[in-house]
Amino acid sequence: MSDFRTLDDIGDDFGDLRGKVALVRIDLNLPMNGGQVTDKTRIVASAPTILELADAGAKVLLLAHFGRPKGARNSMMSLSMVVDAVQDVLGREIMFVPEVAGDIVAQSLGIMRPGDVSILENTRFWPGEEANDPAFAKAMAANGDLYVNDAFSAAHRAHASTEGLARLLPSYAGRSMQKELDALDKALGNPEKPVAAVVGGAKVSSKLDVLKHLVTKVDHLIIGGGMANTFLAARGVDVGKSLCEHDLTSTAEEIMEAADKSGCTVHLPYDVVVSKEFAANPASLRTCNVHEVAADEMILDVGPQAVEALGDVLKTCRTLVWNGPMGAFETEPFDAATVALARTAAALSKEGSLVSVAGGGDTVAALNHAGVAQDFTYISTAGGAFLEWMEGKELPGVAALSQ
């Protein structure tokens, strides 16, 4: 995936970065509670890029959005609220600039010394951001010498700060973006075969494009979560009271036919964990064959025999892409299949026989719950961008870097 430039290429273009202004797009859309940042993962992800540029003597201007202010200033969504958290992670003082372009930014640069870092205001306070207005992008670019995108999570949006700027200044992928693109390339771009994909979650409708794309790319498609029920129903299984999109059974059939044509094996559970009510450790809990689900029962997890067989499938594979849980993992004991399969994947990754790439909010939560997140080869914190990549779509923020 070498068709984009990284920080390693800056020296060839600029020589010395001292005093040059780097506009760096990062993800500061952070979870907050009572005006405090509750999770600094995204800052930590971009810290290597920011520090590398600052240590090379650049004046670093951080660009990011926060929330959905819809093109107007909103004090509750000002990036001034995250300054302390960014300072904590970077271990250095940071200036906040209440604009993203124009004289105030230029004056701030006059105060900054080489190696200083400033955070500019929420890019979405200006309607030109989401409209990808060329004039707005040009105004931002006027204060910079180079552009670095380190926000893969925003790369699926063609906005002024993610796509427009990349067309106006010498542009590079930051370290976090580079790691992400390299990992994704190993997973679906140029993977070592055989490739397995685990796709779970509640609804087929939310992942139709993912499933249609994956059957043409992978050797094994493992379907879990509520969406497995729709596929089981398409195969003529009576799924009782289970969550199921009965109107999509013909679509599920089409996906299975496409898989057959592509030589992709679709794995559906043959034993399942069912209950009459959805609650923690219910009295009506039992495990049965999929053909034995009663009319008043719902399928809430994949059964132990199927999980063991799926673990054996992973042992034959070299690459795994994972998005979505196998069952209703937030409620015990319906987390058992997700935890067991995740632990198998993690063990194979740790011993070096499997490259495992996982992404999406629920997935990250499930792998953390299983205690194995650190053993996967790569975990993407991007939600929408990871899903669009799994759908085979071109991401505008990435495409702009490879121009």
Secondary structure per residue as TSV (DSSP state, phi and psi in degrees):
chain	resnum	aa	ss	phi	psi
A	1	M	-	360.0	52.8
A	2	S	-	-98.4	21.7
A	3	D	S	-91.5	15.3
A	4	F	S	-126.9	154.8
A	5	R	-	-95.9	148.2
A	6	T	B	-117.6	-178.6
A	7	L	G	-58.9	-24.0
A	8	D	G	-64.9	-21.3
A	9	D	G	-90.2	-8.3
A	10	I	H	-63.8	-40.1
A	11	G	H	-57.6	-40.2
A	12	D	H	-63.8	-33.3
A	13	D	H	-86.9	-37.0
A	14	F	H	-114.9	-18.9
A	15	G	S	70.1	-106.7
A	16	D	-	-88.8	132.6
A	17	L	-	-91.1	-4.8
A	18	R	T	-55.2	123.1
A	19	G	T	82.2	-8.3
A	20	K	-	-75.8	151.7
A	21	V	E	-102.2	119.6
A	22	A	E	-104.2	119.2
A	23	L	E	-88.4	116.1
A	24	V	E	-117.5	115.7
A	25	R	E	-87.0	117.6
A	26	I	-	-125.6	178.2
A	27	D	-	-105.5	107.3
A	28	L	-	-115.3	25.2
A	29	N	-	-81.7	76.0
A	30	L	-	-98.4	150.1
A	31	P	-	-69.1	133.8
A	32	M	E	-125.1	154.3
A	33	N	E	-147.6	119.7
A	34	G	T	58.8	38.1
A	35	G	T	78.7	4.0
A	36	Q	E	-113.5	141.7
A	37	V	E	-72.5	127.6
A	38	T	S	-98.7	-13.6
A	39	D	-	-148.1	119.2
A	40	K	-	-100.4	13.7
A	41	T	H	-51.3	-43.9
A	42	R	H	-69.4	-32.3
A	43	I	H	-67.8	-44.9
A	44	V	H	-57.5	-38.6
A	45	A	H	-62.0	-36.7
A	46	S	H	-94.7	-7.5
A	47	A	H	-55.3	-44.0
A	48	P	H	-57.8	-40.1
A	49	T	H	-65.3	-48.2
A	50	I	H	-61.1	-46.8
A	51	L	H	-68.5	-36.2
A	52	E	H	-62.9	-43.6
A	53	L	H	-68.8	-44.1
A	54	A	H	-63.9	-42.5
A	55	D	H	-67.5	-21.5
A	56	A	T	-85.0	0.7
A	57	G	T	96.4	5.7
A	58	A	-	-75.1	154.5
A	59	K	E	-91.2	117.8
A	60	V	E	-101.5	121.2
A	61	L	E	-108.0	117.2
A	62	L	E	-89.8	128.7
A	63	L	E	-111.2	136.6
A	64	A	-	-163.8	165.1
A	65	H	-	-113.5	164.7
A	66	F	-	-147.0	119.2
A	67	G	S	67.5	-159.2
A	68	R	-	-127.6	74.6
A	69	P	-	-75.7	-4.2
A	70	K	T	57.3	45.0
A	71	G	T	75.3	19.6
A	72	A	S	-138.8	150.6
A	73	R	-	-65.2	140.8
A	74	N	-	-149.3	111.1
A	75	S	G	-59.5	-24.9
A	76	M	G	-75.3	-11.3
A	77	M	G	-120.6	21.6
A	78	S	-	-74.9	140.1
A	79	L	G	-73.1	-4.7
A	80	S	G	-60.0	-24.1
A	81	M	G	-71.8	-17.6
A	82	V	G	-103.5	-0.7
A	83	V	H	-55.6	-46.7
A	84	D	H	-59.2	-42.2
A	85	A	H	-64.9	-40.6
A	86	V	H	-67.0	-41.0
A	87	Q	H	-59.8	-42.0
A	88	D	H	-58.1	-47.0
A	89	V	H	-70.1	-43.3
A	90	L	H	-79.4	-21.6
A	91	G	T	70.4	28.5
A	92	R	S	-150.8	159.7
A	93	E	-	-71.5	145.6
A	94	I	E	-132.3	140.0
A	95	M	E	-94.8	143.8
A	96	F	E	-104.9	132.4
A	97	V	E	-117.0	120.7
A	98	P	S	-78.4	18.3
A	99	E	-	-136.3	172.9
A	100	V	S	-119.9	-10.4
A	101	A	S	-151.9	172.3
A	102	G	S	85.2	-163.7
A	103	D	H	-64.3	-37.7
A	104	I	H	-64.5	-38.7
A	105	V	H	-66.4	-42.2
A	106	A	H	-61.4	-42.1
A	107	Q	H	-64.9	-39.0
A	108	S	H	-61.6	-40.0
A	109	L	H	-63.4	-30.2
A	110	G	H	-66.1	-31.0
A	111	I	H	-82.6	-31.5
A	112	M	-	-68.9	142.8
A	113	R	-	-98.0	160.2
A	114	P	T	-54.0	132.8
A	115	G	T	95.3	-7.5
A	116	D	-	-79.6	155.0
A	117	V	E	-125.8	134.7
A	118	S	E	-128.2	149.9
A	119	I	E	-104.5	126.5
A	120	L	E	-86.3	163.4
A	121	E	-	-65.5	162.2
A	122	N	-	-48.3	114.7
A	123	T	G	-59.3	-26.0
A	124	R	G	-80.3	2.0
A	125	F	G	-70.7	-13.8
A	126	W	S	-111.9	129.0
A	127	P	H	-60.3	-23.4
A	128	G	H	-65.1	-19.6
A	129	E	H	-65.7	-60.9
A	130	E	H	-72.4	-21.8
A	131	A	T	-81.2	-6.2
A	132	N	T	50.7	47.8
A	133	D	-	-70.2	120.4
A	134	P	H	-57.4	-35.0
A	135	A	H	-67.7	-38.2
A	136	F	H	-67.4	-44.3
A	137	A	H	-61.0	-40.8
A	138	K	H	-63.6	-39.8
A	139	A	H	-63.9	-39.3
A	140	M	H	-68.4	-42.9
A	141	A	H	-64.5	-26.9
A	142	A	T	-58.4	-27.5
A	143	N	T	-94.1	0.0
A	144	G	-	-116.8	159.5
A	145	D	S	-104.3	-29.6
A	146	L	E	-147.9	162.2
A	147	Y	E	-126.2	134.1
A	148	V	E	-126.2	127.1
A	149	N	E	-105.0	117.2
A	150	D	-	-121.6	23.4
A	151	A	-	-120.2	77.2
A	152	F	G	-58.7	-34.7
A	153	S	G	-61.6	-19.2
A	154	A	G	-108.5	8.4
A	155	A	T	-73.7	-13.9
A	156	H	T	-85.8	-0.5
A	157	R	S	-108.7	129.7
A	158	A	-	-87.9	78.1
A	159	H	-	-107.4	169.3
A	160	A	I	-61.0	-39.4
A	161	S	I	-84.7	-10.9
A	162	T	I	-107.2	-27.4
A	163	E	I	-127.5	-45.6
A	164	G	I	-59.4	-46.0
A	165	L	G	-62.9	-35.1
A	166	A	G	-63.7	-22.0
A	167	R	G	-89.8	-7.0
A	168	L	T	-109.4	-21.4
A	169	L	S	-129.2	158.0
A	170	P	-	-54.4	126.4
A	171	S	E	-122.6	144.6
A	172	Y	E	-141.9	153.4
A	173	A	E	-85.1	133.3
A	174	G	-	-72.9	176.1
A	175	R	H	-64.3	-39.5
A	176	S	H	-68.2	-44.4
A	177	M	H	-60.5	-43.4
A	178	Q	H	-61.3	-45.3
A	179	K	H	-60.7	-43.5
A	180	E	H	-62.5	-49.0
A	181	L	H	-65.6	-37.7
A	182	D	H	-64.7	-42.5
A	183	A	H	-65.0	-43.1
A	184	L	H	-67.1	-34.7
A	185	D	I	-64.6	-40.7
A	186	K	I	-65.6	-28.0
A	187	A	I	-82.9	-45.1
A	188	L	I	-132.0	-21.4
A	189	G	I	-69.8	-63.2
A	190	N	S	-132.5	66.4
A	191	P	-	-80.2	158.0
A	192	E	-	-80.0	129.0
A	193	K	S	-91.2	160.5
A	194	P	S	-69.5	150.3
A	195	V	E	-112.4	134.3
A	196	A	E	-115.2	147.7
A	197	A	E	-126.6	133.2
A	198	V	E	-105.0	120.2
A	199	V	E	-125.0	118.4
A	200	G	-	-126.4	-167.1
A	201	G	S	118.7	172.7
A	202	A	S	-74.4	-44.7
A	203	K	-	-124.5	138.1
A	204	V	S	-64.1	-37.3
A	205	S	G	-58.4	-31.2
A	206	S	G	-80.2	-12.5
A	207	K	G	-130.3	23.2
A	208	L	H	-55.3	-49.1
A	209	D	H	-66.1	-35.0
A	210	V	H	-61.8	-49.8
A	211	L	H	-63.2	-42.8
A	212	K	H	-63.3	-38.2
A	213	H	H	-73.2	-43.5
A	214	L	H	-63.5	-36.8
A	215	V	T	-62.8	-20.2
A	216	T	T	-88.6	-8.8
A	217	K	T	-114.3	-24.5
A	218	V	-	-116.2	163.7
A	219	D	S	-91.2	-30.0
A	220	H	E	-133.6	125.6
A	221	L	E	-113.7	113.8
A	222	I	E	-101.3	117.3
A	223	I	E	-107.7	125.9
A	224	G	-	-130.8	-168.8
A	225	G	H	67.8	-169.5
A	226	G	H	-58.7	-29.9
A	227	M	H	-66.0	-25.6
A	228	A	H	-61.5	-32.1
A	229	N	H	-63.8	-36.5
A	230	T	H	-65.7	-38.9
A	231	F	H	-69.2	-39.3
A	232	L	H	-63.1	-41.8
A	233	A	H	-62.2	-37.0
A	234	A	H	-64.2	-27.3
A	235	R	T	-88.4	6.1
A	236	G	T	90.5	10.0
A	237	V	-	-82.4	136.5
A	238	D	-	-84.5	113.2
A	239	V	-	-97.1	15.0
A	240	G	T	60.3	-131.0
A	241	K	T	-90.7	9.3
A	242	S	S	-60.3	152.7
A	243	L	-	-59.2	123.5
A	244	C	-	-160.1	134.7
A	245	E	-	-95.9	85.7
A	246	H	G	-61.8	-27.0
A	247	D	G	-72.8	-9.0
A	248	L	G	-108.6	11.5
A	249	T	H	-64.1	-34.9
A	250	S	H	-68.7	-33.6
A	251	T	H	-65.7	-41.3
A	252	A	H	-60.8	-40.5
A	253	E	H	-61.5	-42.6
A	254	E	H	-61.1	-41.3
A	255	I	H	-63.5	-41.0
A	256	M	H	-67.2	-36.5
A	257	E	H	-66.2	-42.3
A	258	A	H	-62.1	-37.7
A	259	A	H	-63.0	-45.1
A	260	D	H	-55.2	-47.5
A	261	K	H	-62.0	-34.2
A	262	S	H	-88.6	-2.2
A	263	G	T	75.0	27.7
A	264	C	-	-103.2	127.6
A	265	T	E	-86.5	124.8
A	266	V	E	-94.7	126.3
A	267	H	E	-106.1	118.2
A	268	L	-	-114.8	151.2
A	269	P	-	-65.9	142.0
A	270	Y	S	-110.0	-15.9
A	271	D	E	-124.5	146.9
A	272	V	E	-139.0	160.1
A	273	V	E	-102.8	122.4
A	274	V	E	-124.0	161.9
A	275	S	E	-157.8	157.9
A	276	K	S	-82.6	-23.8
A	277	E	S	-132.7	151.9
A	278	F	-	-93.6	95.9
A	279	A	S	-153.8	164.6
A	280	A	S	-67.0	131.0
A	281	N	S	42.3	59.0
A	282	P	-	-71.8	155.7
A	283	A	T	-64.3	-30.4
A	284	S	T	-86.9	12.4
A	285	L	-	-64.6	133.1
A	286	R	E	-157.5	162.8
A	287	T	E	-112.1	135.3
A	288	C	E	-150.2	170.5
A	289	N	E	-67.9	149.3
A	290	V	G	-59.8	-24.2
A	291	H	G	-83.2	0.6
A	292	E	G	-112.5	15.0
A	293	V	-	-72.0	125.6
A	294	A	-	-77.2	161.4
A	295	A	T	-61.1	-28.1
A	296	D	T	-101.5	14.5
A	297	E	-	-108.1	155.6
A	298	M	E	-124.5	142.7
A	299	I	E	-79.2	125.4
A	300	L	E	-122.7	-7.4
A	301	D	E	-162.7	164.3
A	302	V	E	-80.7	142.4
A	303	G	-	-77.0	164.6
A	304	P	H	-63.4	-36.1
A	305	Q	H	-66.5	-43.8
A	306	A	H	-62.9	-40.7
A	307	V	H	-62.8	-40.4
A	308	E	H	-63.6	-42.2
A	309	A	H	-64.1	-38.4
A	310	L	H	-67.6	-36.1
A	311	G	H	-60.3	-39.6
A	312	D	H	-65.3	-35.5
A	313	V	H	-62.0	-45.8
A	314	L	H	-61.1	-32.9
A	315	K	H	-65.6	-20.6
A	316	T	T	-91.9	-6.2
A	317	C	-	-100.3	160.7
A	318	R	S	-109.1	-19.4
A	319	T	E	-138.2	141.8
A	320	L	E	-137.0	132.3
A	321	V	E	-114.9	131.6
A	322	W	E	-129.1	127.9
A	323	N	E	-145.8	109.0
A	324	G	S	105.3	145.7
A	325	P	-	-78.9	162.9
A	326	M	S	-82.6	-25.3
A	327	G	S	-148.7	-167.5
A	328	A	-	-79.5	69.9
A	329	F	T	-66.3	-16.9
A	330	E	T	-70.0	-18.6
A	331	T	S	-118.2	120.3
A	332	E	T	-71.7	147.2
A	333	P	T	-93.9	20.9
A	334	F	T	-81.5	13.8
A	335	D	T	-98.3	-4.4
A	336	A	H	-59.8	-45.1
A	337	A	H	-67.2	-44.5
A	338	T	H	-59.6	-47.6
A	339	V	H	-63.0	-46.7
A	340	A	H	-63.3	-46.1
A	341	L	H	-69.2	-37.3
A	342	A	H	-63.8	-38.0
A	343	R	H	-68.9	-36.7
A	344	T	H	-63.4	-47.6
A	345	A	H	-61.1	-40.8
A	346	A	H	-65.7	-41.6
A	347	A	H	-63.9	-42.3
A	348	L	H	-65.0	-37.4
A	349	S	H	-67.0	-41.9
A	350	K	H	-64.3	-36.5
A	351	E	T	-83.3	-3.9
A	352	G	T	90.7	7.2
A	353	S	S	-93.2	-8.0
A	354	L	-	-137.8	133.5
A	355	V	E	-94.4	116.8
A	356	S	E	-117.2	124.7
A	357	V	E	-123.6	124.4
A	358	A	E	-126.6	153.1
A	359	G	E	-161.9	164.5
A	360	G	S	104.0	144.2
A	361	G	H	-56.3	-50.0
A	362	D	H	-61.9	-38.4
A	363	T	H	-66.2	-46.2
A	364	V	H	-61.1	-42.9
A	365	A	H	-61.5	-41.6
A	366	A	H	-66.8	-40.9
A	367	L	H	-70.2	-35.2
A	368	N	H	-65.7	-40.9
A	369	H	H	-60.9	-37.2
A	370	A	T	-78.6	-9.2
A	371	G	T	73.6	24.7
A	372	V	-	-124.7	5.6
A	373	A	G	-53.0	-40.0
A	374	Q	G	-69.8	-15.2
A	375	D	G	-94.2	-10.7
A	376	F	S	-71.2	152.1
A	377	T	S	-62.7	-43.5
A	378	Y	E	-153.7	136.8
A	379	I	E	-121.5	122.2
A	380	S	E	-88.8	129.9
A	381	T	-	-89.2	-2.5
A	382	A	-	-78.3	135.2
A	383	G	S	-89.8	-79.4
A	384	G	H	-59.1	-41.0
A	385	A	H	-66.1	-39.0
A	386	F	H	-65.0	-42.1
A	387	L	H	-64.7	-43.4
A	388	E	H	-66.0	-34.2
A	389	W	H	-64.8	-40.1
A	390	M	H	-66.6	-23.6
A	391	E	T	-81.7	-4.2
A	392	G	T	81.2	15.7
A	393	K	-	-83.5	150.7
A	394	E	-	-78.0	132.4
A	395	L	-	-94.6	119.4
A	396	P	H	-55.5	-40.6
A	397	G	H	-65.8	-30.1
A	398	V	H	-80.9	-43.7
A	399	A	H	-58.2	-37.9
A	400	A	H	-65.9	-28.1
A	401	L	H	-76.0	-22.4
A	402	S	T	-98.9	13.3
A	403	Q	-	-68.8	360.0
